[in-house]
Amino acid sequence: MEFSLSGWSAFVRKASGERSVRCSEGTRMKVWLSATGGGITFGKTEIREGIGKFSEVYDIEQVLGSYASAAAHAGATESAEAQALTKGPVSLALSGKGSGWNVGFAFGRFTISRR
């Protein structure tokens, strides 16, 4: 999955974005992304050139839904972020480069829905 996300946090963390999910055999699906959560977190960030890698699935529809997330983050100006998420048997590893400033930790939900 390739993605972009932008958002803010002040005890509550919210971000949203869009892009596409692509399977190794070429199937592609456009998706909306949203991340919500809470914790001790402050900042405003934008992730560009994000990459997501899913565990093996039998149908592209299996990637849709909500994943549990936990993140620790800190950055100023240029930053990088990585997360590991789970939704039952499906796992998702996210990484990306971005800009903004943030500090803290948060727990929450990362949702992928069809666009």
N, C-alpha and C positions, 0 to 999 in steps of 0.2 A: 504494500500500500504506500502511495506517495501522498503527503498531506501538508497543509498549512493550518496553523491555529493561532488565534490571538485572544488575549483575555487579560483579566485583572484579578487581584486577590486582596482582601482585607478581612481576615478571619474566614471568609467564604471565598472559594476559588472557582471562577467561571471562565471558560474558554469555548470557542466554537470555530468551525472551519468546514471545509469541503475538499473533495478530491475524488480519487478513484481507487478501487481495489482491483488487482489484476492477478489472475491465477497463472501458474506456470504453463498451462496449455493454451493461454491466450484469452480466456473469458474475462470480461471487464464489467464492472458495475460502478456507477457514480454514487457517492455516498455523502451524507452530512455527518459531521462529527461534533460531539459536545462533551465537555468535561466539567463536572461539578464536584465540589467537595468542601471540606472545612478542616480547620486546624489552626496552627499558629503560622500564618502566612501573610505576606504583604508584597505588593508589587504590580507591575504591568509588563507583559511580555508578548512577543510575537515569535512564533516558530516558523521558519521557512525551510524548505528542502527537507522536510521530515520524511522518515522512512519507517514503515511498520512491517514486521515479519511475523506471520501467523504460523502456528503449529499446523501440521497437515490436517486438511479438511477434505471431505468427500464431495461437498457441494458449496459453491460460493456463498449461498444463503446462510451457511453456518457462521459466517463472520459477523452477521448482523446481531445486534443486541447490546446489553450493558455488561461491561467488564469491571471488576473490582480493581481499584488502583490505590497505590500508596506512593508518595513522592517526597523526597527531600530536595530542595533546590536553593541555589544561591548564585547570583550573577549581577553584573553591572555592565552596561553597554552591550558588549558581545557575550553571549552565553551559550551553553550547550545543555541538553537535557536528555536523560534516558530513563525509561520506565519499563517494568515488566507487569503485564496485566493478565488476569484470568477470567474466564467465563465457562464454568464447567470444564469439559475436556479441551476447550480451545484456549490457547495461550497467544498473547500478542506482545512482542517486544518493540517499543518505540524509541526512536532517537531522532535528534534534529538539532539544527543550529538556529540561533535567534538573536534578538536584540531586546533591550529593555532592562529592567532591574527587578530583582525579586530575592526574597529570603524567607526561609521557613520550611515547614513540612505540612502535608495535607493528606487526608484520606478521602476517597470518594468513588465516583463512578465515571467511566468513559463510555459513551454510547455511540454506536455506529448504526445509522439508519439509511434506508434507500432514499436517494434523491430523485 
